[in-house]
Amino acid sequence: MRGERDTISQIATPPGAGGIGIVRVSGADALDIARAVFRPARGGRLEEMAPYTARYGHIVAGDGAVIDECVLLCMRAPHSYTGEDTAELQCHGGTAVLREVLLRTWEAGARPAEAGEFTKRAFLNGRLDLARAEGVMELIAAKSARAARAARERAAGALSSQIKGIRARLLGAVAHIEAGIDFPEDDIPEARTAALAADIAAASEDVARLLAGAEAGRILREGLKTVIVGRPNVGKSSLLNALLGMERAIVTDVPGTTRDVIEEQILVDGIPLRLLDTAGLRAAEDAVERIGVARTEEQIADAELILAVFDGTAPLTAEDCALMERLRDAAADIIVLCNKEDRTPVLAAADFAALNAPVLFISARAGTGLDALRRAITDIALRMEGDLGDGALPNKERETEALGRAAAHLRAAEETLAADMGTDFVSIDLRAAYEILGEILGETVDADLIDRIFSEFCIGK
């Protein structure tokens, strides 16, 4: 039966060939397992090895045969990543040799670590709260330098410290209220309504500010969904290729070449974009194209940014006008792109006044105007992110949902206080908000949720 007291081991470096690969062992028997599998080149006892120092030697099989050269690092509880005794075996980074070293640790008494189990143990041992632990995984998965910086700040406690600050304010308010309720004979003054209202308002403002940053956190993690739309042959696929710097989509003079949605990830000034090239919007001529047009409509409805491409060398067509009418109801930000500006222009910015969107003149084929487009995208993304510090961005659905519930209880507390219904009723909502915010830190969540969260981590972390 697998338990939290078992000693675990797993390869901690990515799969594939490399100069160095690491097998991590953690648990009460980690150093005993290291002694069983590692032979120091110059002899000596591993018990005498000072923590956080390295020793060169060899990994050996049960019969004494050498498996690989190795550098051993030992860390003693509680001063390790997991808070447990930990040994790291740094070997050559080949897939076969690392697998052999890992199997040797299992022979010596470790069991295979489950996904995220090292970080889960760090959480269970009090080394990290849940928000910081998830920052570790976000750092590993970061798609940009900015996302990596946000993840580092989160892992260091930027979000956690803000949540703890709000909870401390709420706890102080609850304590003040309940002192007056529980001990009236001690002549403790009742909580002053104005001071209590100020505390609740400040907590509400802080929660609202974190909620406002949730979308920014999601964009950093997943990317800004950016959909390229337009009628056939206006240069949508050429624009995709130009932004990617590679020939990803087929470009021809035949209308309707793109029949399905093509998705790629790019970075624009450190901001990740999910860039989608779609089928041209027109009255489709066959069943396959009709499906492509329907998918384009779905992407428009779900987009966060729309790059609307028009042929700047031709007057607006009925299809162009229909697209403009469709975009007037879109929830996304829009950038209008008049393509083919390297030829004689026909369209002007005034032709798109109804969209109330920036109009840029570009040539996807020649590459002109793309720097201005990147700046426009950056401006929109930064406006979406607001001015909240990167590391305090809640970007998990469970965190956003918890903040929303906490905000609702704080609103209820404000209304109860304003209606003069009694501070004991106010205390109920403040306590509820306090407990809900604790879910973000992992203080008030059940074991099943903890298991589910850490199961999303990578093996070896």
PyMOL commands that set and color helices and strands:
alter all, ss='L'
color gray80, all
select helices_A, chain A and resi 30-37+46-48+95-107+117-124+130-141+145-155+158-182+184-186+193-212+214-222+236-244+287-302+318-327+349-355+370-385+390-392+397-418+423-441+447-455
alter helices_A, ss='H'
color red, helices_A
select strands_A, chain A and resi 8-11+21-26+38-40+54-60+66-75+86-91+111-112+224-229+262-268+271-277+305-311+333-339+359-361
alter strands_A, ss='S'
color yellow, strands_A
deselect
rebuild
show_as cartoon
